[in-house]
């Protein structure tokens, strides 16, 4: 089973700051997921990436497969970015497996 | 709206009882996943079905079972419920196609079913 470590667990920042959340995993994978969970519970997939870098608006995700590490960056952060961000990888490493999750990063952006 | 529908949204039941949670995946998605989110364990993978067949098992208890029907909807059955089973249960679906663009294998989550065991 893949193990996922995320840091930091909690992060409070001021509006406009550049945010970085880190994720490390133990077993080689085919793809890594970044998810967002808002209060109330709904989970949204932000990125699925297997190499390099992806960008959606102010969100950027990078992955280094050799180092088994990924980062999620938020540029020009805004209070609406406040949420829990969760890194997830395939449960046993490959294919379209079920996911195993990091404990999440609770992000609060203050105006 | 992810396109994944879960019912019921909330459920309160007593210890020892049995409940069934239902999930309708996004149209055309062949894979259905069940996850449990609790305060102490976080998010955990329970089980995956692909086109009607069980594909992978995670941390699913023997008291829990699931199935996927020919129309691809899925049900998660929880029996002999204990207080510790109180959690948010998510269903997710994906197209699950090998060798296609990443976006086709993106996982879409339902809004979850809140289960409270009293």
gemmi code that builds the backbone of each chain (N, CA, C; Angstrom):
import gemmi

chains = {
    "A": [
        ("UNK", (0.838, -1.189, 0.000), (0.000, 0.000, 0.000), (0.883, 1.252, 0.000)),
        ("UNK", (0.487, 2.202, -0.826), (1.245, 3.443, -0.886), (0.989, 4.301, 0.354)),
        ("UNK", (2.030, 4.954, 0.825), (1.909, 5.861, 1.956), (2.113, 7.287, 1.452)),
        ("UNK", (1.304, 8.199, 1.950), (1.352, 9.583, 1.482), (1.574, 10.511, 2.666)),
        ("UNK", (2.550, 11.395, 2.534), (2.822, 12.400, 3.547), (2.601, 13.778, 2.943)),
        ("UNK", (1.859, 14.598, 3.652), (1.583, 15.940, 3.177), (2.037, 16.952, 4.199)),
        ("UNK", (2.508, 18.097, 3.715), (2.876, 19.173, 4.628), (2.660, 20.521, 3.952)),
        ("UNK", (2.320, 21.573, 4.729), (2.037, 21.492, 6.163), (0.635, 20.957, 6.397)),
        ("UNK", (0.301, 20.624, 7.628), (-1.053, 20.179, 7.945), (-2.008, 21.350, 8.007)),
        ("UNK", (-1.515, 22.470, 8.484), (-2.326, 23.683, 8.595), (-1.514, 24.858, 8.067)),
        ("UNK", (-2.194, 25.759, 7.391), (-1.522, 26.918, 6.829), (-2.486, 28.087, 6.798)),
        ("UNK", (-2.087, 29.176, 7.438), (-2.859, 30.419, 7.398), (-1.998, 31.475, 6.735)),
        ("UNK", (-2.547, 32.152, 5.759), (-1.787, 33.147, 5.007), (-2.676, 34.342, 4.712)),
        ("UNK", (-2.048, 35.415, 4.294), (-2.757, 36.630, 3.922), (-3.094, 36.599, 2.433)),
        ("UNK", (-4.189, 37.241, 2.127), (-4.599, 37.333, 0.727), (-3.455, 37.855, -0.130)),
        ("UNK", (-3.235, 37.214, -1.262), (-2.193, 37.639, -2.177), (-0.902, 36.847, -2.057)),
        ("UNK", (-0.745, 36.120, -0.971), (0.493, 35.375, -0.770), (0.573, 34.162, -1.708)),
        ("UNK", (1.809, 33.739, -1.960), (2.089, 32.538, -2.751), (2.102, 31.356, -1.791)),
        ("UNK", (1.312, 30.346, -2.139), (1.132, 29.197, -1.250), (1.775, 27.958, -1.873)),
        ("UNK", (2.442, 27.163, -1.044), (2.996, 25.883, -1.500), (2.601, 24.783, -0.530)),
        ("UNK", (2.083, 23.706, -1.067), (1.748, 22.505, -0.296), (2.530, 21.349, -0.895)),
        ("UNK", (3.137, 20.553, -0.032), (4.005, 19.480, -0.500), (3.420, 18.108, -0.215)),
        ("UNK", (3.798, 17.158, -1.060), (3.298, 15.789, -0.945), (4.408, 14.825, -1.329)),
        ("UNK", (4.621, 13.811, -0.486), (5.574, 12.749, -0.808), (4.861, 11.405, -0.690)),
        ("UNK", (5.272, 10.455, -1.498), (4.645, 9.141, -1.472), (5.719, 8.066, -1.522)),
        ("UNK", (5.354, 6.833, -1.186), (6.368, 5.801, -0.960), (6.564, 4.853, -2.133)),
        ("UNK", (5.531, 4.651, -2.941), (5.611, 3.653, -4.017), (5.448, 4.349, -5.353)),
        ("UNK", (6.237, 3.940, -6.332), (6.126, 4.519, -7.668), (4.708, 4.448, -8.184)),
        ("UNK", (4.292, 5.489, -8.905), (2.897, 5.629, -9.302), (2.778, 5.954, -10.780)),
        ("UNK", (1.558, 5.782, -11.288), (1.279, 6.186, -12.666), (0.776, 7.627, -12.724)),
        ("UNK", (0.102, 8.085, -11.668), (-0.410, 9.451, -11.656), (-0.712, 9.855, -10.227)),
        ("UNK", (-0.669, 11.134, -9.979), (-0.965, 11.679, -8.652), (-2.113, 12.669, -8.794)),
        ("UNK", (-2.950, 12.711, -7.770), (-4.117, 13.595, -7.789), (-3.996, 14.654, -6.706)),
        ("UNK", (-4.390, 15.854, -7.056), (-4.620, 16.898, -6.065), (-6.111, 17.163, -6.018)),
        ("UNK", (-6.657, 17.149, -4.796), (-8.086, 17.316, -4.592), (-8.320, 18.500, -3.669)),
        ("UNK", (-9.507, 19.083, -3.777), (-9.896, 20.182, -2.911), (-11.211, 19.803, -2.232)),
        ("UNK", (-11.253, 20.008, -0.921), (-12.481, 19.731, -0.185), (-12.885, 20.972, 0.589)),
        ("UNK", (-14.096, 21.455, 0.289), (-14.615, 22.635, 0.965), (-15.414, 22.239, 2.186)),
        ("UNK", (-15.597, 23.167, 3.120), (-16.495, 22.909, 4.253), (-17.843, 22.468, 3.718)),
        ("UNK", (-18.427, 21.455, 4.348), (-19.647, 20.897, 3.767), (-19.349, 19.599, 3.064)),
        ("UNK", (-18.055, 19.373, 2.739), (-17.626, 18.033, 2.385), (-17.302, 17.719, 0.948)),
        ("UNK", (-17.855, 18.449, -0.027), (-17.676, 18.038, -1.410), (-16.207, 18.021, -1.823)),
        ("UNK", (-15.825, 17.031, -2.605), (-14.439, 16.887, -3.073), (-14.402, 17.114, -4.574)),
        ("UNK", (-13.445, 17.953, -4.976), (-13.272, 18.257, -6.396), (-11.852, 17.892, -6.796)),
        ("UNK", (-11.707, 17.257, -7.937), (-10.380, 16.950, -8.449), (-9.806, 18.195, -9.104)),
        ("UNK", (-8.629, 18.622, -8.643), (-7.973, 19.800, -9.218), (-7.044, 19.401, -10.356)),
        ("UNK", (-6.227, 18.404, -10.091), (-5.240, 17.950, -11.071), (-5.079, 16.444, -10.989)),
        ("UNK", (-4.789, 15.852, -12.150), (-4.225, 14.520, -12.174), (-2.986, 14.637, -13.046)),
        ("UNK", (-1.808, 14.309, -12.501), (-0.596, 14.463, -13.292), (0.354, 13.310, -13.092)),
        ("UNK", (1.040, 12.996, -14.153), (1.981, 11.879, -14.132), (3.415, 12.343, -14.368)),
        ("UNK", (3.592, 13.566, -14.834), (4.945, 14.091, -15.023), (4.871, 15.598, -15.167)),
        ("UNK", (5.989, 16.256, -14.871), (6.132, 17.669, -15.169), (5.255, 18.592, -14.357)),
        ("UNK", (4.495, 19.385, -15.077), (3.791, 20.503, -14.458), (2.470, 20.720, -15.159)),
        ("UNK", (1.430, 21.106, -14.383), (0.159, 21.501, -14.962), (-0.301, 22.789, -14.307)),
        ("UNK", (-1.045, 23.581, -15.066), (-1.504, 24.881, -14.557), (-2.972, 25.064, -14.911)),
        ("UNK", (-3.772, 25.434, -13.908), (-5.165, 25.810, -14.133), (-5.387, 27.122, -13.403)),
        ("UNK", (-5.503, 28.199, -14.142), (-5.711, 29.492, -13.511), (-4.565, 29.823, -12.580)),
        ("UNK", (-4.889, 30.047, -11.294), (-3.850, 30.402, -10.321), (-3.227, 29.189, -9.642)),
        ("UNK", (-3.645, 28.030, -10.021), (-3.126, 26.797, -9.422), (-2.097, 26.157, -10.346)),
        ("UNK", (-0.998, 25.721, -9.719), (0.061, 25.032, -10.461), (0.423, 23.777, -9.681)),
        ("UNK", (0.528, 22.651, -10.375), (0.954, 21.411, -9.736), (2.176, 20.886, -10.460)),
        ("UNK", (3.141, 20.430, -9.671), (4.348, 19.846, -10.245), (4.579, 18.475, -9.630)),
        ("UNK", (5.273, 17.631, -10.349), (5.598, 16.315, -9.829), (6.986, 15.913, -10.273)),
        ("UNK", (7.726, 15.288, -9.355), (9.021, 14.709, -9.665), (8.916, 13.218, -9.382)),
        ("UNK", (8.771, 12.447, -10.430), (8.532, 11.017, -10.282), (9.722, 10.317, -9.623)),
        ("UNK", (10.930, 10.733, -9.985), (12.124, 10.077, -9.426), (12.215, 10.291, -7.927)),
        ("UNK", (11.860, 11.523, -7.478), (11.957, 11.822, -6.052), (10.667, 11.496, -5.314)),
        ("UNK", (9.635, 11.042, -6.028), (8.341, 10.701, -5.424), (7.817, 11.900, -4.620)),
        ("UNK", (7.717, 13.018, -5.297), (7.336, 14.261, -4.627), (6.524, 15.132, -5.573)),
        ("UNK", (5.515, 15.783, -5.004), (4.705, 16.710, -5.769), (4.437, 17.952, -4.938)),
        ("UNK", (4.233, 19.066, -5.619), (3.860, 20.302, -4.945), (2.647, 20.916, -5.628)),
        ("UNK", (1.823, 21.561, -4.807), (0.701, 22.345, -5.309), (0.966, 23.793, -4.910)),
        ("UNK", (0.918, 24.677, -5.893), (1.145, 26.091, -5.631), (-0.116, 26.874, -5.955)),
        ("UNK", (-0.375, 27.883, -5.150), (-1.462, 28.817, -5.432), (-0.842, 30.205, -5.513)),
        ("UNK", (-1.003, 30.858, -6.650), (-0.491, 32.214, -6.787), (-1.598, 33.216, -6.477)),
        ("UNK", (-1.217, 34.380, -5.973), (-2.175, 35.444, -5.658), (-3.375, 34.884, -4.895)),
        ("UNK", (-3.106, 34.265, -3.770), (-4.150, 33.566, -3.027), (-5.297, 34.503, -2.632)),
        ("UNK", (-6.475, 33.905, -2.519), (-7.710, 34.640, -2.248), (-8.489, 33.896, -1.169)),
        ("UNK", (-9.283, 34.609, -0.368), (-10.061, 33.908, 0.670), (-10.896, 32.744, 0.143)),
        ("UNK", (-11.335, 32.799, -1.091), (-12.131, 31.686, -1.619), (-11.287, 30.426, -1.858)),
        ("UNK", (-9.969, 30.560, -1.762), (-9.096, 29.374, -1.859), (-9.069, 28.595, -0.547)),
        ("UNK", (-9.664, 29.157, 0.502), (-9.675, 28.480, 1.799), (-10.429, 27.160, 1.668)),
        ("UNK", (-9.726, 26.078, 2.006), (-10.270, 24.735, 1.829), (-9.242, 23.750, 2.365)),
        ("UNK", (-9.584, 22.482, 2.286), (-8.603, 21.430, 2.571), (-8.100, 20.896, 1.238)),
        ("UNK", (-6.796, 20.849, 1.082), (-6.171, 20.338, -0.141), (-5.551, 18.980, 0.173)),
        ("UNK", (-5.887, 18.012, -0.657), (-5.524, 16.633, -0.377), (-4.756, 16.060, -1.555)),
        ("UNK", (-3.649, 15.452, -1.254), (-2.855, 14.732, -2.243), (-3.268, 13.266, -2.196)),
        ("UNK", (-3.365, 12.635, -3.350), (-3.783, 11.228, -3.382), (-3.044, 10.489, -4.482)),
        ("UNK", (-2.713, 9.242, -4.224), (-2.017, 8.411, -5.211), (-2.715, 7.061, -5.282)),
        ("UNK", (-2.493, 6.321, -6.364), (-3.116, 4.999, -6.461), (-2.733, 4.121, -5.282)),
        ("UNK", (-3.726, 3.393, -4.786), (-3.585, 2.587, -3.573), (-2.395, 1.636, -3.664)),
        ("UNK", (-2.224, 1.009, -4.839), (-1.114, 0.076, -5.002), (-0.156, 0.522, -6.098)),
        ("UNK", (-0.258, 1.768, -6.492), (0.760, 2.335, -7.367), (0.381, 2.530, -8.813)),
        ("UNK", (-0.449, 1.679, -9.344), (-0.628, 1.753, -10.793), (-2.045, 1.842, -11.258)),
        ("UNK", (-2.184, 2.227, -12.514), (-3.459, 2.182, -13.196), (-4.521, 3.052, -12.578)),
        ("UNK", (-5.751, 2.739, -12.809), (-6.873, 3.511, -12.287), (-7.354, 2.869, -11.002)),
        ("UNK", (-6.421, 2.723, -10.059), (-6.749, 2.116, -8.773), (-7.554, 3.067, -7.925)),
        ("UNK", (-8.128, 2.542, -6.855), (-8.602, 3.400, -5.785), (-7.424, 4.182, -5.241)),
        ("UNK", (-7.733, 5.248, -4.546), (-6.703, 6.169, -4.073), (-6.417, 6.002, -2.590)),
        ("UNK", (-5.180, 6.304, -2.231), (-4.828, 6.485, -0.833), (-4.448, 7.945, -0.663)),
        ("UNK", (-4.799, 8.518, 0.473), (-4.796, 9.963, 0.620), (-3.819, 10.437, 1.672)),
        ("UNK", (-3.301, 11.622, 1.464), (-2.641, 12.320, 2.535), (-3.665, 12.829, 3.533)),
        ("UNK", (-3.185, 13.337, 4.676), (-4.117, 13.808, 5.711), (-4.718, 15.166, 5.376)),
        ("UNK", (-4.217, 15.793, 4.339), (-4.786, 17.061, 3.918), (-4.091, 18.250, 4.545)),
        ("UNK", (-4.158, 19.359, 3.838), (-3.640, 20.639, 4.329), (-4.813, 21.589, 4.466)),
        ("UNK", (-5.036, 22.046, 5.714), (-6.125, 22.991, 5.965), (-5.601, 24.404, 5.685)),
        ("UNK", (-6.058, 24.990, 4.626), (-5.584, 26.303, 4.202), (-6.636, 27.362, 4.516)),
        ("UNK", (-6.196, 28.417, 5.194), (-7.059, 29.571, 5.452), (-6.366, 30.798, 4.881)),
        ("UNK", (-7.057, 31.490, 4.007), (-6.539, 32.737, 3.447), (-7.336, 33.886, 4.056)),
        ("UNK", (-6.641, 34.728, 4.765), (-7.300, 35.848, 5.428), (-7.268, 37.100, 4.554)),
        ("UNK", (-8.388, 37.841, 4.535), (-8.434, 39.046, 3.694), (-7.486, 40.123, 4.219)),
    ],
    "B": [
        ("UNK", (-21.485, 20.599, -10.292), (-22.097, 19.275, -10.255), (-21.169, 18.266, -10.950)),
        ("UNK", (-20.720, 17.261, -10.190), (-19.760, 16.294, -10.733), (-20.420, 15.291, -11.669)),
        ("UNK", (-21.723, 15.137, -11.564), (-22.418, 14.112, -12.337), (-22.553, 12.798, -11.598)),
        ("UNK", (-21.937, 12.685, -10.429), (-22.053, 11.485, -9.600), (-23.124, 11.755, -8.539)),
        ("UNK", (-24.111, 10.884, -8.471), (-25.238, 11.089, -7.564), (-25.228, 10.048, -6.466)),
        ("UNK", (-25.324, 10.534, -5.228), (-25.362, 9.628, -4.089), (-26.635, 9.855, -3.293)),
        ("UNK", (-27.231, 8.761, -2.846), (-28.378, 8.845, -1.946), (-28.256, 7.796, -0.860)),
        ("UNK", (-28.762, 8.047, 0.336), (-29.289, 9.342, 0.772), (-28.156, 10.302, 1.116)),
        ("UNK", (-28.460, 11.553, 1.290), (-27.438, 12.537, 1.679), (-27.135, 12.441, 3.163)),
        ("UNK", (-28.137, 12.161, 3.948), (-27.980, 12.018, 5.393), (-28.758, 10.803, 5.855)),
        ("UNK", (-28.193, 10.121, 6.851), (-28.842, 8.927, 7.367), (-28.454, 8.758, 8.827)),
        ("UNK", (-29.455, 8.583, 9.683), (-29.198, 8.309, 11.093), (-29.803, 6.950, 11.402)),
        ("UNK", (-29.032, 6.079, 12.020), (-29.515, 4.749, 12.302), (-28.908, 4.254, 13.612)),
        ("UNK", (-29.427, 3.169, 14.115), (-28.978, 2.658, 15.407), (-27.908, 1.586, 15.227)),
        ("UNK", (-27.162, 1.373, 16.293), (-26.154, 0.314, 16.254), (-26.831, -1.021, 15.985)),
        ("UNK", (-26.119, -1.871, 15.255), (-26.632, -3.188, 14.918), (-27.460, -3.233, 13.650)),
        ("UNK", (-27.845, -2.074, 13.144), (-28.694, -2.027, 11.961), (-27.867, -2.173, 10.675)),
        ("UNK", (-28.589, -2.262, 9.562), (-27.981, -2.378, 8.236), (-28.519, -1.256, 7.360)),
        ("UNK", (-27.623, -0.646, 6.575), (-28.051, 0.404, 5.657), (-27.447, 0.145, 4.280)),
        ("UNK", (-28.058, 0.750, 3.297), (-27.563, 0.669, 1.927), (-27.409, 2.069, 1.371)),
        ("UNK", (-26.223, 2.350, 0.875), (-25.942, 3.630, 0.222), (-25.882, 3.385, -1.276)),
        ("UNK", (-26.421, 4.339, -2.009), (-26.537, 4.153, -3.448), (-25.737, 5.205, -4.206)),
        ("UNK", (-25.196, 4.797, -5.331), (-24.380, 5.700, -6.149), (-24.687, 5.496, -7.622)),
        ("UNK", (-24.941, 6.592, -8.312), (-25.044, 6.560, -9.768), (-23.842, 7.286, -10.342)),
        ("UNK", (-22.990, 6.603, -11.093), (-21.786, 7.259, -11.614), (-22.135, 8.218, -12.745)),
        ("UNK", (-21.139, 8.973, -13.172), (-21.292, 9.829, -14.350), (-21.631, 8.937, -15.547)),
        ("UNK", (-22.417, 9.498, -16.433), (-22.820, 8.740, -17.603), (-21.597, 8.211, -18.350)),
        ("UNK", (-21.544, 6.903, -18.555), (-20.459, 6.298, -19.321), (-19.257, 5.872, -18.510)),
        ("UNK", (-19.169, 6.308, -17.257), (-18.021, 5.903, -16.430), (-18.196, 4.452, -15.996)),
        ("UNK", (-17.146, 3.661, -16.189), (-17.219, 2.235, -15.897), (-16.749, 1.889, -14.489)),
        ("UNK", (-15.885, 2.732, -13.935), (-15.327, 2.459, -12.604), (-16.068, 3.230, -11.533)),
        ("UNK", (-16.385, 2.527, -10.464), (-16.985, 3.161, -9.286), (-16.121, 2.820, -8.074)),
        ("UNK", (-15.860, 3.836, -7.285), (-15.045, 3.674, -6.079), (-15.876, 4.100, -4.874)),
        ("UNK", (-15.637, 3.423, -3.760), (-16.251, 3.835, -2.498), (-15.149, 4.223, -1.520)),
        ("UNK", (-15.359, 5.357, -0.852), (-14.414, 5.859, 0.136), (-15.165, 6.206, 1.411)),
        ("UNK", (-14.436, 6.088, 2.524), (-14.980, 6.482, 3.825), (-14.125, 7.611, 4.381)),
        ("UNK", (-14.764, 8.639, 4.892), (-14.028, 9.725, 5.539), (-14.526, 9.881, 6.966)),
        ("UNK", (-13.647, 9.613, 7.914), (-13.991, 9.786, 9.322), (-12.984, 10.711, 9.966)),
        ("UNK", (-13.341, 11.242, 11.138), (-12.455, 12.204, 11.801), (-11.129, 11.567, 12.184)),
        ("UNK", (-11.176, 10.317, 12.647), (-9.937, 9.717, 13.133), (-9.117, 9.057, 12.026)),
        ("UNK", (-9.754, 8.510, 11.000), (-9.015, 7.779, 9.953), (-8.802, 8.596, 8.680)),
        ("UNK", (-9.452, 9.730, 8.566), (-9.344, 10.484, 7.323), (-10.047, 9.764, 6.194)),
        ("UNK", (-9.592, 10.022, 4.967), (-10.182, 9.401, 3.785), (-9.534, 8.046, 3.548)),
        ("UNK", (-10.380, 7.028, 3.364), (-9.863, 5.682, 3.122), (-10.583, 5.061, 1.932)),
        ("UNK", (-9.828, 4.367, 1.124), (-10.370, 3.625, -0.006), (-10.992, 2.332, 0.516)),
        ("UNK", (-12.230, 2.078, 0.116), (-12.899, 0.866, 0.543), (-12.860, -0.206, -0.547)),
        ("UNK", (-13.418, 0.123, -1.727), (-13.549, -0.893, -2.759), (-13.783, -0.231, -4.107)),
        ("UNK", (-13.399, -0.915, -5.183), (-13.598, -0.436, -6.538), (-14.291, -1.510, -7.369)),
        ("UNK", (-15.240, -1.073, -8.173), (-15.869, -1.939, -9.153), (-15.622, -1.384, -10.543)),
        ("UNK", (-15.438, -2.295, -11.472), (-15.247, -1.903, -12.866), (-16.193, -2.730, -13.730)),
        ("UNK", (-17.106, -2.060, -14.373), (-18.033, -2.691, -15.309), (-18.705, -3.930, -14.700)),
        ("UNK", (-19.100, -3.801, -13.454), (-19.858, -4.862, -12.804), (-19.041, -5.833, -11.983)),
        ("UNK", (-17.723, -5.777, -12.123), (-16.890, -6.735, -11.408), (-16.051, -6.027, -10.347)),
        ("UNK", (-15.836, -6.691, -9.219), (-14.952, -6.127, -8.202), (-13.540, -6.091, -8.759)),
        ("UNK", (-12.878, -4.929, -8.638), (-11.535, -4.784, -9.204), (-10.454, -4.676, -8.136)),
        ("UNK", (-10.753, -3.959, -7.067), (-9.735, -3.765, -6.035), (-10.412, -3.543, -4.690)),
        ("UNK", (-9.739, -4.017, -3.662), (-10.238, -3.821, -2.299), (-9.225, -3.032, -1.504)),
        ("UNK", (-9.746, -2.141, -0.700), (-8.898, -1.397, 0.216), (-9.192, -1.822, 1.629)),
        ("UNK", (-9.466, -0.836, 2.491), (-9.686, -1.122, 3.903), (-11.150, -1.411, 4.222)),
        ("UNK", (-11.769, -2.238, 3.453), (-13.190, -2.503, 3.671), (-13.379, -3.602, 4.706)),
        ("UNK", (-14.248, -3.341, 5.672), (-14.527, -4.317, 6.721), (-15.361, -5.463, 6.166)),
        ("UNK", (-15.295, -6.610, 6.834), (-16.081, -7.765, 6.387), (-17.574, -7.508, 6.535)),
        ("UNK", (-17.960, -6.600, 7.436), (-19.373, -6.255, 7.634), (-19.904, -5.396, 6.477)),
        ("UNK", (-19.014, -4.922, 5.652), (-19.404, -4.062, 4.529), (-19.282, -4.851, 3.228)),
        ("UNK", (-20.179, -4.583, 2.312), (-20.083, -5.205, 0.995), (-20.616, -4.230, -0.043)),
        ("UNK", (-20.279, -4.489, -1.276), (-20.738, -3.603, -2.339), (-21.018, -4.425, -3.576)),
        ("UNK", (-21.723, -3.818, -4.507), (-21.920, -4.425, -5.806), (-22.179, -3.336, -6.829)),
        ("UNK", (-21.930, -3.684, -8.087), (-22.223, -2.779, -9.194), (-23.158, -3.524, -10.139)),
        ("UNK", (-24.224, -2.857, -10.499), (-25.277, -3.486, -11.276), (-25.049, -3.265, -12.774)),
        ("UNK", (-25.795, -4.008, -13.621), (-25.609, -3.860, -15.076), (-25.772, -2.428, -15.587)),
        ("UNK", (-26.594, -1.621, -14.921), (-26.724, -0.223, -15.373), (-25.606, 0.653, -14.800)),
        ("UNK", (-24.650, 0.050, -14.152), (-23.419, 0.647, -13.590), (-23.623, 1.381, -12.271)),
        ("UNK", (-24.859, 1.494, -11.780), (-24.982, 2.084, -10.455), (-24.443, 1.085, -9.427)),
        ("UNK", (-24.099, 1.602, -8.281), (-23.473, 0.759, -7.256), (-24.154, 0.978, -5.916)),
        ("UNK", (-24.086, -0.031, -5.089), (-24.601, 0.071, -3.726), (-23.539, -0.418, -2.743)),
        ("UNK", (-23.453, 0.294, -1.635), (-22.567, -0.097, -0.547), (-23.458, -0.489, 0.628)),
        ("UNK", (-23.325, -1.726, 1.066), (-24.122, -2.239, 2.161), (-23.280, -2.292, 3.431)),
        ("UNK", (-23.794, -1.675, 4.476), (-23.104, -1.629, 5.760), (-23.985, -2.329, 6.774)),
        ("UNK", (-23.452, -3.381, 7.415), (-24.287, -4.149, 8.340), (-23.670, -4.187, 9.729)),
        ("UNK", (-24.484, -4.632, 10.667), (-24.055, -4.709, 12.081), (-23.343, -3.426, 12.478)),
        ("UNK", (-23.999, -2.312, 12.225), (-23.350, -1.005, 12.369), (-22.901, -0.734, 13.800)),
        ("UNK", (-21.743, -0.097, 13.875), (-21.158, 0.305, 15.150), (-21.016, 1.823, 15.159)),
        ("UNK", (-20.836, 2.379, 16.367), (-20.695, 3.828, 16.478), (-19.544, 4.334, 15.606)),
        ("UNK", (-18.485, 3.554, 15.530), (-17.309, 3.952, 14.773), (-17.504, 3.961, 13.270)),
        ("UNK", (-18.627, 3.469, 12.798), (-18.919, 3.505, 11.361), (-19.480, 4.850, 10.939)),
        ("UNK", (-19.774, 5.694, 11.913), (-20.268, 7.030, 11.581), (-19.206, 7.758, 10.767)),
        ("UNK", (-19.574, 8.194, 9.606), (-18.603, 8.803, 8.692), (-19.332, 9.371, 7.491)),
        ("UNK", (-18.546, 10.018, 6.651), (-19.035, 10.483, 5.348), (-18.558, 9.468, 4.315)),
        ("UNK", (-19.470, 8.904, 3.581), (-19.141, 7.883, 2.593), (-19.270, 8.496, 1.205)),
        ("UNK", (-18.155, 8.473, 0.485), (-18.121, 9.033, -0.865), (-18.129, 7.922, -1.900)),
        ("UNK", (-18.823, 8.189, -2.968), (-18.690, 7.402, -4.173), (-17.976, 8.278, -5.199)),
        ("UNK", (-17.166, 7.657, -6.018), (-16.500, 8.385, -7.097), (-16.540, 7.518, -8.340)),
        ("UNK", (-16.429, 8.158, -9.491), (-16.392, 7.380, -10.726), (-15.332, 7.933, -11.664)),
        ("UNK", (-14.885, 7.094, -12.566), (-13.957, 7.522, -13.605), (-14.205, 6.683, -14.851)),
        ("UNK", (-13.733, 7.219, -15.972), (-13.916, 6.503, -17.229), (-13.080, 5.230, -17.256)),
        ("UNK", (-11.905, 5.281, -16.641), (-11.010, 4.122, -16.514), (-10.662, 3.518, -17.859)),
        ("UNK", (-10.028, 4.367, -18.671), (-9.558, 3.858, -19.959), (-8.046, 3.964, -19.987)),
        ("UNK", (-7.390, 2.906, -20.392), (-5.934, 2.890, -20.462), (-5.493, 3.537, -21.758)),
        ("UNK", (-4.430, 4.341, -21.667), (-3.813, 4.864, -22.879), (-4.499, 6.058, -23.485)),
        ("UNK", (-5.354, 6.734, -22.721), (-5.997, 7.926, -23.255), (-5.529, 9.136, -22.461)),
        ("UNK", (-6.006, 10.281, -22.835), (-5.598, 11.494, -22.152), (-5.980, 11.437, -20.676)),
        ("UNK", (-5.167, 12.124, -19.871), (-5.395, 12.124, -18.425), (-6.817, 12.536, -18.048)),
        ("UNK", (-7.383, 13.496, -18.794), (-8.663, 14.031, -18.343), (-9.756, 12.997, -18.367)),
        ("UNK", (-9.592, 11.974, -19.195), (-10.622, 10.947, -19.262), (-10.584, 10.048, -18.045)),
        ("UNK", (-9.468, 10.002, -17.337), (-9.401, 9.178, -16.145), (-9.457, 10.007, -14.876)),
        ("UNK", (-9.844, 11.253, -15.020), (-10.080, 12.069, -13.838), (-11.165, 11.418, -12.993)),
        ("UNK", (-11.009, 11.527, -11.710), (-11.983, 10.933, -10.791), (-12.959, 12.009, -10.340)),
        ("UNK", (-14.234, 11.688, -10.397), (-15.295, 12.610, -10.009), (-15.992, 12.069, -8.773)),
        ("UNK", (-16.101, 12.917, -7.775), (-16.678, 12.514, -6.505), (-18.133, 12.957, -6.399)),
        ("UNK", (-18.943, 12.103, -5.785), (-20.272, 12.532, -5.384), (-20.186, 13.400, -4.145)),
        ("UNK", (-21.324, 13.922, -3.707), (-21.334, 14.819, -2.551), (-21.270, 14.071, -1.227)),
        ("UNK", (-21.403, 12.774, -1.272), (-21.259, 11.970, -0.070), (-22.575, 11.691, 0.626)),
        ("UNK", (-22.548, 10.628, 1.413), (-23.677, 10.273, 2.275), (-23.183, 10.315, 3.713)),
        ("UNK", (-23.816, 11.197, 4.491), (-23.439, 11.314, 5.902), (-24.180, 10.241, 6.677)),
        ("UNK", (-23.409, 9.330, 7.310), (-24.011, 8.285, 8.128), (-23.695, 8.548, 9.592)),
        ("UNK", (-24.736, 8.609, 10.390), (-24.570, 8.738, 11.841), (-25.171, 7.505, 12.479)),
        ("UNK", (-24.363, 6.804, 13.258), (-24.830, 5.635, 13.982), (-24.959, 6.016, 15.458)),
        ("UNK", (-26.144, 5.808, 16.005), (-26.388, 6.227, 17.401), (-26.724, 5.026, 18.293)),
    ],
}
model = gemmi.Model(1)
for chain_id, residues in chains.items():
    chain = gemmi.Chain(chain_id)
    for i, (resn, *xyz) in enumerate(residues, 1):
        res = gemmi.Residue()
        res.name, res.seqid = resn, gemmi.SeqId(i, " ")
        for name, pos in zip(("N", "CA", "C"), xyz):
            atom = gemmi.Atom()
            atom.name, atom.element = name, gemmi.Element(name[0])
            atom.pos, atom.b_iso = gemmi.Position(*pos), 0.0
            res.add_atom(atom)
        chain.add_residue(res)
    model.add_chain(chain)
structure = gemmi.Structure()
structure.add_model(model)
structure.setup_entities()
